[in-house]
Amino acid sequence: MTVNTQAILLDSRANARQLSHRLKTLKPWQQATFAIAMAERGWPNFALFADIAEFGEPDEVRHCLNMLWDYVAGHQSAKNFERLLERLDEQTPDVDQYDMYGVYPALDAIVAITSAIQCAMEPSLEEAASTGALTLATIGRFIRFHEAEELSGTELAQYIEDHELFEAQQAFISDVIDHLEKAPAQKPELKKTLKALASNDNTSHLGISLDS
């Protein structure tokens, strides 16, 4: 199975530039926290794929996310996060090995977590922004594949931008940035608030729920 993503990838670069503008006033740890929240929202996409395809060890991926949230709480240093990257490498699906659409958002989820870890280890505005843009690209590909295969160009872009999933993710991104702008430091309270917001009752930005 192949997915045509050229136009959506171009939009992703534009979204990354827009997010960079919004995130540039945040401190490095806040930018990393933004990336962590984006990664959390994609977790159900990986968990469901892993269950259906009997792939990997979801507990390993969940552990990496939990360590990132401990970083947000100020309870975990990023100095030892290199080992998390090694653990994630073994949990990365190969899209060429699966004839199911779910492998694509699952891969995006792993890429987002990897980017969040890298942001925590070595602050990067561009990396943080690209993580947010990736979530929008994941939605764009999902919509195109399931609802708008016949559309292209401006018509496709408009359809995606007007879709409730895309609008909901944009609202989530804004909410996370608003919370971070008011957060003075890494604290347990911030972890609790943002993790609950990002978890979205175990529902991903594609509307995939682990509780259904």
URFEN-V673977 format. One line per field, one symbol per residue. psi: psi as a letter, one per 40 degrees, with the letter a starting at -180 (. if undefined). burial: # if it has 24 or more other ideal C-beta (glycine too) atoms within 12 Angstrom, else .. Layout:
BEGIN
psi->???
burial->???
END
This chain:
BEGIN
psi->hihhedddddddddddddddddedeiiddddddddddddddeddddddddddefhagdddddddddddddddeeehiedeeddddddddeehihdeehfidedddddddddddddddddddghhdddddddddddddddddddddddfdeiiaddddddddeiddddddddddddddddddehdihiddddddddddddfffhieeehhee.
burial->..#.#.##..##..##..##.##..#.#######################....##.#.###.##########..#.#..#..##.##..###.#.....#####################.#######################..#.......##.###.#.##..##.##.###.##..#..#...##.###.####..######....
END
